[in-house]
């Protein structure tokens, strides 16, 4: 599934949402690279 870009509208929307969440996750990991603040589950 990850090897191709979805064509249908619903799939494409889900794909964009998934990519956006992944990108936000990665950027947060780069910002908060200190191990002391790695536990962010309660926020």
Beta strands, then each sheet from edge to edge (+ up, - down):
end
